[in-house]
């Protein structure tokens, strides 16, 4: 695991970005190796080194900017770096300033990266089910437009997240989405247990983006739960009764 593994999207070609997995870091044990989650019980010095490596793999020399993620629909515009302890409580960020590496942490939730190349505006969103149904991607698009982006030019990619085959939910979960829009039932298939369902988070997020007017939306189709050698997964760690779990990072920025 000596080399940082960065998955890229064709839709974001020409823009510095990467959906990073767990390879290429210095953490050990259950959180080996590129754990970037400051909220984990991992050694802060190892996490700092992992974050340095992550930025170096995507946008060398850039200043990493991350959030205190709370599964909200809130998005912030970043004009300059802020101290880690002063991170806003939000789940998406946008910028038009070169040299900033916008970072979103995930461990099953969907990372979404955005770009309007012509306007020079990029964005990143953390779309767990709460943020997704709450409109975090819509908030990101609106914030990008406030910086001069045009919706018809914005492209987006949905990165590695838990896939439908690995994401079993109960009937109450399904009901939340059906109440929001009856057509959301198409993102659910019958589960392996009675009164349980398999939810397609990736497809739902992509649908929200397309419904918001984006013409180009790419799905990477990588299941975080099923690929332990490549990704961290909160749900997998829970099922294995591991004491903690790592977080991977997705980064985008302007050169």
N, C-alpha and C positions, 0 to 999 in steps of 0.2 A: 504493500500500500504506500509506495513512495511518491507516486504522482497523483496530484489532485485531479479528480475526475469531474469534468464539466460537460454536461449535456447542453446542446445548443439547438435553437429553433431556426429553421430556414426562414420563417417569416421575419425574424429579427436580424437577418443577414446585414452586415455592414455596421451593426451597433454592438458595442462591447457588452457582452452579457454571458451569463452561464448559470445553469441550474446545477449546483454542485451536489455531489453525493457525499458519502462518508469516507471515501478513500483519500489518502494523501496527507493525513494529519499525524499528530503526535499523542493523542489521547489513547488510553489503554482500557482493557476490560470491556464491560458491556458498552461503553461509549467510544470504543476504538472506531475510527481514528480521527476524523475531521469534525469533531463536535464543536460547534460554535455557540452553544446555548449557555449564556451567562446564568440562566435560571436553573441549570443543572447542578449536581453536586461535584462535578468535575473540577480539577485543579484550575483556578483562574489563569495561571501562567500558561498552561497548556491550551486553554481556550483562546487566549490572546495570540499565541503563536499560530493556532489554527485559523484565526480570523486574518492574520497577516498573510498566511499562505493563500487563503481563499481570494483575497483582493488581488494578490500578485498573479493569480491564475487568470483573472478576468480583466482587471484594469490596473496594471502596475503603477504605483505611485499615487493612486487615488485615496481619498479619505473615506473610510467606511461610515455610513450613516444607517443606523437601525432604530427600531421603535420598541416601546414597551407594548407588546401586542396583547390585546384584550378581547379578541373576537368581536370587534365592533365593525361598523360601516364607515368609520371616520378616516379621512385622508388629510395629510398635511403637505404643504408645499415647502420645500427645503431650499433656502438661498445660501446657507452656510452651514458648516458642520456644527453639531452641538455635542456637549459632553455626554458620555454614556449615562451618567446619573441623572441627566436632565432630559432624557428621551421622552417625547410626547407619548401619551397613552392613545394609540391609534393603530390602524392595521393596513395603511397604505401611505405611500409617499411619492411625490413627483418633484421633478426639478428641470430647470433649463440651464443649469450651471455646470460647465465642464469640471472634471476633477473630483466629482462626488460619486461614490459607489453606493447606490441605493440597495440595501440588503433586507430581505424578508426571510425569517426563519420558519421552518416547517418540520413536522414529523408525522405526516399523513394528510394534513390540510393541503390545499392547492395553492402553490405560488403562481402568481400571474405577472408577467412582465409585459410592458407596453412601450411603444415608441412611435413618434411622429418624426421621421428623419428630416423632413423639409423644415419643420418648425424648430427642430433641435430641442424636443421635449421628450423625456422618458418618465416611466412610472413603474411601480412595483406594488403588488397587493397580496395580502395574506387572506385567502378565501377558504376558511373552514365552513362548515355548513351554516353556522350562525351568521358569519359575515357575508356569505354568498346570498342567502335568502334576505338578509338585511340590506343588501345593495352596495357592498364595498367596491365592487367593480364600477358601478355607476358613479360613485363618489370620486373614484380615481379618474374616470373620463372627464367629469366636470372640472376637476382640479387641473388636469392637463389643458383643457380648453381655456381656463383662466390664464394660462401662461402662453397662449397663442396657438395651441394645437388645434387641428381641425379633425372632427370625428371621422370624416370619410377617408382621412389619411392615416389614422391611427391603426397600427397592427398590434396584435396581442398573441401571446403564447401561454398555454396552461401547462405548467411543469409537472414533475413527478408528484403523485399524490396517491392516496389509497384508492384502489380500483373497485368497481362494483362487485367483482367476485370475492373480494376480501372485506367488504363493508356491509355487515349485517346490522339492521336497525329494527326497532320494534314498531308496532302499529301507531303508537303515539307520534313517533318521528314522521312517519308517512303522513299522518293527519295534518301536521303543521304545514307541510308543503302543499297538500291538496287544498287546504283552506286558503292558502295564499293564491293559488291558481290551480283549478282542477286539472289542467293539462300537465301539471308537474308529475302526475302519476306515471307518465311514460318513462320517467327516470328511475323507476322502481320495478323490480321483478321479484317473484316469489322466492322466499328464503328457504333454507334447508330445514328450518323448524316452523311449526305452526305459528301463525300470526307474526311472522318475521319476514323482513324484506331485504333485498340487496339494493343499495343506493349507488347510483352512478354520479358521484360528485363532479368528476371531470367534465362529463357531458352537460351537467346542469350549469356549471360555470361557463362553459363555452356557449351554451344557449343564451345565458344572460348577456354575454358580450355581443353575440350576433343580434339579439333583440334590441340592444342599445344602439345599433347602427354600424357596428364594425363589419367591414367587408372581408377582412383577413383575420381568421382566428385559427391558430394551430394547437393541436393537442399532442403532447409527446407520448402519451400512452404508456407511461412507466409506473408500475405498481410499487409503492414504497413498502407495503406490508409483505409482499411476496418475495422481495429481493433483499434479503438481509445482508448480503455481501456488498450491496451498492448503497442502501439507504437506511436511515433510522426510521422507526415506526413506533409511535406511542401505543397503538393498539397491539402490535406484536409484542412489545415489551411487557405490556399489561398481561397478555395471555401467557407469557412465559414467566410471569411473576418476578420479573427483574426489578431491582430497587429503584432504578432511574433509567432515563433514556436520553440519547443524544438528539441534537437538532442539526439539520443541514441548512444551507443558506443558498438563496438565489439572488444574483447580483446583476444590476444593469447600470450603465453610466455613459456619460458623454466624454469624448476625448478632446 
